[in-house]
Amino acid sequence: MVGRRRLGRQFGWLWAAYAVSAYGSGLGFGAFPLIAVLVLHAGPAEVSVLSAVGPAVGALIAVPLAPWVEFRRKRPVMIAMDLTRFAVMATIPVAYAFGWLSFVHLLVVSAVLAAAKIAFNAAGGAYLKALVQPDDLLVANARFESTNWSSIAVAPPLGGAVTGLFGPVIVVVADALSYLLSALGITAIHGREEAPRTTDKSPVRARALFDGWRHIMGHPGLRALYLNNMLVAGLIMATEPLLAVLLLRQLGFPAWQYGLAFAAPCVGGLIGSRLARRVVARYGRHRVFRTVGTLRAIWLIGLAFVRPGVVGLVTVMAVELAIIINMSLYTPVLATYRLEHTPKQLVARTLSAWSIGQQASIAILTALGGLLADVTSPRTALTVAGLLILTSPLLLPRHDQTSQHEPGLARSHS
């Protein structure tokens, strides 16, 4: 079992810090669309703009941050990004209390959060690679994945209940505090971190901004996985604001049912993440990429058939369960492969490039989905997203792409 492997006290603090912020984010799941719909009375196009423009601007901000993260100790960077997220999220309840909250304010906060998240994840991935042994990377990534899905399973129903009683702004307060606690947890990690080495007196140079993309696009396996991930992540996330409008406004689902529809299926994330190591050991990583990568894409079309009442709720939960089981198995394998195939001096820039590409894809596809929903309907836009994602397995790597420079992960974990 994944949970029986000991990875040390330092990893324990890192994992605990991640868990705190994950559960805080779970409480605030969908808070921005809910605030836009319920407090600011936004329509489908505005909700999609909120979900698209903020992350897109955040991705642009993160481009020059990547070399800055690369050439600095990673733990202080993670702490700084957590404190930044705490501070910027705290402005929302303050603005709401004084009647200053606006759609533009939500856009700005969304952009800063997106940039800080990219920088944090880049620093965190580099720090993890230095913290644990190579053979333990898949175990560590599976634990993070399991925590992520368990937090979404537990926290959103509670967040939905709190939202129903006190409004969506209160869960933003909980989310903000979780980043503060995460920063404290990372501060508790002891041990001196080795300073990154560079021979360049000015490491944040123009060329350094694009080194991550050069590495990804020059590696056949990473390139295929990157392009596939951008399409799949973009289309799946583009459905979130569309579903918010469809379920909350058109079909009349209460907020707690909206939260439950996404939370309960996340139990599947515990299943997939715990199976990852054994599945890779038995079938090999390439088969996971091809088979599970395909299975995570074929279910999204089911959201186009959501109806009011219990049947509609069950439909959403069944579709989400199927997607999440496969995503939670696939993601830690992908994260491990990415770290193993990236040189130490390029990890932060590669992870930043990966996240920026994903955020850009999410932003573009979400904006297009919102425009299509505004012209037609949210259900039509969901149908188009479900059909488009069926083409994504064509981008998955062929065997010769993933076997190049293959470090034999399946053998090392068998």
Secondary structure, DSSP 8 states (H G I E B T S, - for coil): -GGG----HHHHHHHHHHHHHHHHHHHTTTHHHHIIIIIS---HHHHHHHHHHHHHHHHHHHHHHHHHHHTS-HHHHHHHHHHHHHHHHHHHHHHHHTT---HHHHHHHHHHHHHHHHHHHHHHHHHHHHHS-GGGHHHHHHHHHHHHHHHHHHHHHHHHHHHHHH-THHHHHHHHHHHHHHHHHHHT--S-------S-SS-S-TGGGGHHHHHHHHSHHHHHHHHHHHHHHHHHHHHHHHHHIIIIIIS---HHHHHHHHHGGGHHHHHHHHHHHHHHHHH-HHHIIIIIHHHTTSSGGGGGG--SHHHHHHHHHHHHHHHHHHHHHHHHHHHHHHHHTS-GGGHHHHHHHHHHHHHHHHHHHHHHHHHHHHHS-HHHHHHHHHHHGGGGGGGS--HHHHHTT---HHHHT-
